Amino acid sequence: MIDDHIDYGVMGPSGKKYSTLFFILGVFGALAIRMVLILTHVSQFWSSFAWYMAMISYIFFYHHRYAVEKQRQEIITKYDLIEKFRKEELGDLEKNMCLMLLNSVARSKSRYNLLVWYIITIFTLILASVIDLVAYLK
């Protein structure tokens, strides 16, 4: 039986508002990182500020995207969805399209990509903070 009331994704009923928030954080980070080059010509302070804001917003964004990708893959595996889809009474075209989507999500390495960017972003933020602190204390 299909639950017609389920209109949300893998992060649950409140996931839609959080998804919007993390989308905005991702866009903000993308804009801020691009402003660094422009602000470098205006002020070192504002250039650094934009860079730090970009890194902080990226940390939240990458963490969220990693969690979503991981949850998708866990659901497909836990409920053996690919095999169960093969056994359902769907038309061949619909079954093939659904299998293609499920296989794509289940085999996707995008969560590892997000994890790498998440770790690199945290490392870069920490390193830059130490460098700035040392320069400030001199």
Residue frames relative to the residue before (quaternion, step in Angstrom):
aa qw qx qy qz dx dy dz
M 1.0000 0.0000 0.0000 0.0000 0.00 0.00 0.00
I 0.3059 -0.7504 0.5621 0.1654 3.56 -0.85 1.00
D 0.3377 -0.7330 0.5600 0.1875 3.54 -0.91 1.01
D 0.3007 -0.7910 0.5111 0.1506 3.58 -0.35 1.26
H 0.6266 0.5621 -0.3332 0.4248 3.58 1.23 -0.31
I 0.5682 0.5690 -0.3976 0.4420 3.58 1.23 -0.17
D 0.1431 0.7833 -0.5885 0.1402 3.53 -0.47 1.23
Y 0.5855 0.5568 -0.3635 0.4636 3.53 1.17 0.62
G 0.5385 -0.6425 0.4543 0.3013 3.52 -1.30 0.31
V 0.8049 -0.3444 0.2191 0.4308 3.53 -1.33 -0.24
M 0.6597 0.5081 -0.3176 0.4536 3.60 1.16 -0.35
G 0.6367 -0.5738 0.3147 0.4079 3.59 1.24 0.29
P 0.7624 -0.4057 0.2589 0.4327 3.56 -1.33 0.06
S 0.7107 0.4274 -0.2737 0.4871 3.62 1.01 -0.66
G 0.4215 0.7516 -0.4298 0.2696 3.57 1.28 -0.07
K 0.6065 0.5842 -0.3613 0.4005 3.58 1.06 -0.69
K 0.6940 0.4516 -0.2961 0.4762 3.60 0.87 -0.88
Y 0.6431 0.5009 -0.3318 0.4749 3.59 1.06 -0.68
S 0.6078 0.5563 -0.3472 0.4480 3.56 1.06 -0.73
T 0.6462 0.5096 -0.3085 0.4770 3.57 1.01 -0.83
L 0.6378 0.5275 -0.3211 0.4604 3.58 0.97 -0.87
F 0.7081 0.4532 -0.2713 0.4687 3.59 0.84 -0.94
F 0.5744 0.5517 -0.3748 0.4746 3.58 1.16 -0.51
I 0.6571 0.5019 -0.3026 0.4741 3.58 0.93 -0.92
L 0.6370 0.5175 -0.3283 0.4676 3.61 0.98 -0.81
G 0.6503 0.5189 -0.3150 0.4569 3.59 0.98 -0.82
V 0.6575 0.4912 -0.3010 0.4856 3.57 0.97 -0.86
F 0.6303 0.5317 -0.3276 0.4612 3.58 0.97 -0.86
G 0.6615 0.5068 -0.3038 0.4617 3.58 0.93 -0.91
A 0.6483 0.5212 -0.3123 0.4589 3.56 0.99 -0.86
L 0.6689 0.4825 -0.2978 0.4807 3.58 0.97 -0.83
A 0.6614 0.5222 -0.3111 0.4395 3.58 0.91 -0.92
I 0.6653 0.4993 -0.3194 0.4540 3.60 0.90 -0.86
R 0.6642 0.4901 -0.3050 0.4750 3.57 1.09 -0.63
M 0.6170 0.5486 -0.3364 0.4530 3.57 1.18 -0.49
V 0.5014 0.6740 -0.4230 0.3396 3.58 1.19 -0.47
L 0.6739 0.5005 -0.3082 0.4476 3.60 0.85 -0.92
I 0.6649 0.4911 -0.3042 0.4735 3.56 0.96 -0.82
L 0.7104 0.4748 -0.2634 0.4478 3.57 0.86 -1.00
T 0.5115 0.6343 -0.4200 0.3996 3.59 1.21 -0.36
H 0.6910 0.4663 -0.2705 0.4816 3.58 1.10 -0.69
V 0.6682 0.4867 -0.2884 0.4832 3.56 1.25 -0.31
S 0.7796 -0.1898 0.1991 0.5626 3.56 0.71 -1.12
Q 0.4777 -0.6612 0.5005 0.2899 3.56 -0.93 0.91
F 0.6209 0.5550 -0.3428 0.4347 3.60 1.00 -0.79
W 0.7220 0.4392 -0.2573 0.4686 3.59 0.76 -1.04
S 0.5943 0.5460 -0.3565 0.4708 3.57 1.13 -0.58
S 0.6711 0.4767 -0.2888 0.4889 3.60 0.90 -0.90
F 0.6324 0.5397 -0.3317 0.4458 3.56 0.96 -0.85
A 0.6584 0.4997 -0.3068 0.4719 3.60 0.92 -0.91
W 0.6446 0.5233 -0.3255 0.4524 3.58 0.97 -0.82
Y 0.6699 0.4937 -0.3017 0.4652 3.58 0.88 -0.91
M 0.6441 0.5131 -0.3273 0.4634 3.59 0.96 -0.78
A 0.6308 0.5267 -0.3289 0.4653 3.58 1.03 -0.79
M 0.6766 0.4974 -0.2997 0.4528 3.59 0.86 -0.94
I 0.6594 0.5020 -0.3125 0.4643 3.59 0.92 -0.86
S 0.6732 0.4753 -0.3106 0.4737 3.61 0.88 -0.85
Y 0.6315 0.5288 -0.3345 0.4578 3.61 1.04 -0.70
I 0.6015 0.5561 -0.3677 0.4402 3.60 1.00 -0.73
F 0.6831 0.4694 -0.2877 0.4799 3.58 0.86 -0.93
F 0.6580 0.5243 -0.3071 0.4448 3.59 0.93 -0.91
Y 0.6989 0.4650 -0.2844 0.4630 3.60 0.79 -0.99
H 0.6162 0.5388 -0.3489 0.4564 3.58 1.01 -0.73
H 0.6642 0.5040 -0.2997 0.4636 3.58 0.92 -0.91
R 0.6801 0.4871 -0.2999 0.4585 3.60 0.82 -0.95
Y 0.6202 0.5318 -0.3393 0.4662 3.58 1.02 -0.75
A 0.6616 0.5105 -0.3074 0.4552 3.59 0.91 -0.90
V 0.6427 0.5196 -0.3201 0.4632 3.60 0.98 -0.82
E 0.6792 0.4876 -0.2949 0.4626 3.59 0.82 -0.98
K 0.6488 0.5149 -0.3138 0.4642 3.57 0.97 -0.84
Q 0.6570 0.5130 -0.3038 0.4613 3.58 0.94 -0.89
R 0.6266 0.5384 -0.3334 0.4544 3.60 0.97 -0.80
Q 0.6974 0.4680 -0.2750 0.4680 3.54 0.83 -0.99
E 0.6424 0.5255 -0.3264 0.4523 3.60 1.00 -0.74
I 0.6401 0.5171 -0.3265 0.4652 3.60 1.00 -0.78
I 0.6512 0.5127 -0.3194 0.4595 3.60 0.90 -0.89
T 0.6938 0.4660 -0.2725 0.4766 3.58 0.95 -0.88
K 0.6701 0.5295 -0.3072 0.4198 3.59 0.80 -1.01
Y 0.7814 0.3215 -0.1572 0.5112 3.58 0.91 -0.91
D 0.3792 -0.7579 0.4602 0.2646 3.58 1.32 0.20
L 0.1017 0.8723 -0.4727 0.0727 3.55 1.05 0.85
I 0.6309 0.5426 -0.3597 0.4220 3.58 0.95 -0.73
E 0.6855 0.4676 -0.2909 0.4763 3.58 0.86 -0.92
K 0.6603 0.5077 -0.3166 0.4539 3.60 0.94 -0.80
F 0.6212 0.5372 -0.3447 0.4547 3.58 1.06 -0.67
R 0.6193 0.5607 -0.3395 0.4323 3.56 1.04 -0.75
K 0.7173 0.4661 -0.2398 0.4591 3.59 1.11 -0.69
E 0.5539 0.6363 -0.3868 0.3724 3.62 1.21 -0.30
E 0.5017 -0.6519 0.4914 0.2860 3.53 -1.28 0.43
L 0.2519 0.7389 -0.5753 0.2442 3.55 0.38 1.23
G 0.5812 -0.5351 0.4576 0.4080 3.52 -1.24 0.30
D 0.6508 -0.5490 0.3494 0.3912 3.56 -1.12 0.58
L 0.6524 0.5153 -0.3223 0.4527 3.58 0.92 -0.84
E 0.6827 0.4805 -0.2884 0.4690 3.60 0.84 -0.97
K 0.6466 0.5184 -0.3157 0.4621 3.57 0.97 -0.86
N 0.6666 0.5034 -0.3013 0.4599 3.58 0.92 -0.88
M 0.6554 0.5036 -0.3158 0.4659 3.58 0.97 -0.80
C 0.6621 0.4938 -0.3027 0.4755 3.60 0.95 -0.86
L 0.6477 0.5106 -0.3140 0.4704 3.58 0.97 -0.81
M 0.6285 0.5321 -0.3331 0.4593 3.55 1.02 -0.81
L 0.6721 0.4925 -0.2952 0.4676 3.59 0.93 -0.88
L 0.6715 0.4916 -0.3008 0.4658 3.58 0.89 -0.92
N 0.6566 0.5041 -0.3107 0.4672 3.58 0.94 -0.85
S 0.6326 0.5411 -0.3250 0.4487 3.54 1.00 -0.83
V 0.6813 0.4668 -0.2842 0.4870 3.58 0.90 -0.91
A 0.6797 0.5148 -0.2946 0.4314 3.58 0.87 -0.96
R 0.7681 0.3652 -0.1898 0.4905 3.59 1.00 -0.78
S 0.4391 0.7253 -0.4414 0.2936 3.56 1.27 -0.16
K 0.2781 -0.7486 0.5821 0.1531 3.53 -1.07 0.81
S 0.3575 0.7703 -0.4758 0.2290 3.59 1.25 0.15
R 0.6101 0.5470 -0.3817 0.4277 3.60 1.02 -0.58
Y 0.6368 0.5092 -0.3430 0.4664 3.60 1.06 -0.63
N 0.5991 0.5463 -0.3440 0.4736 3.55 1.10 -0.70
L 0.6701 0.4913 -0.2912 0.4741 3.57 0.92 -0.92
L 0.6368 0.5289 -0.3253 0.4570 3.58 1.01 -0.79
V 0.6429 0.5130 -0.3225 0.4685 3.59 0.96 -0.84
W 0.6785 0.4771 -0.2986 0.4721 3.60 0.87 -0.90
Y 0.6036 0.5552 -0.3400 0.4602 3.58 1.08 -0.72
I 0.6923 0.4649 -0.2726 0.4798 3.60 0.85 -0.99
I 0.6489 0.5090 -0.3224 0.4647 3.61 0.92 -0.86
T 0.6498 0.5204 -0.3196 0.4526 3.59 0.96 -0.83
I 0.6521 0.4942 -0.3178 0.4790 3.60 0.93 -0.85
F 0.6550 0.5160 -0.3088 0.4575 3.58 0.89 -0.94
T 0.6682 0.5034 -0.2966 0.4606 3.59 0.90 -0.93
L 0.6444 0.5173 -0.3175 0.4652 3.58 0.99 -0.83
I 0.6630 0.4914 -0.3055 0.4750 3.60 0.92 -0.85
L 0.6638 0.5093 -0.3050 0.4549 3.59 0.87 -0.94
A 0.6744 0.4850 -0.2977 0.4705 3.59 0.88 -0.92
S 0.6229 0.5371 -0.3398 0.4561 3.60 1.03 -0.72
V 0.6564 0.4957 -0.3086 0.4776 3.59 0.95 -0.86
I 0.6543 0.5064 -0.3152 0.4650 3.60 0.89 -0.90
D 0.6710 0.4873 -0.3022 0.4701 3.61 0.89 -0.88
L 0.6485 0.5190 -0.3176 0.4574 3.59 0.98 -0.81
V 0.6468 0.5068 -0.3141 0.4756 3.59 0.95 -0.86
A 0.6598 0.4949 -0.3072 0.4747 3.59 0.93 -0.89
Y 0.6508 0.5228 -0.3127 0.4531 3.60 1.00 -0.77
L 0.7073 0.4771 -0.2562 0.4544 3.57 0.99 -0.86
K 0.5556 0.6175 -0.3907 0.3966 3.62 1.21 -0.27
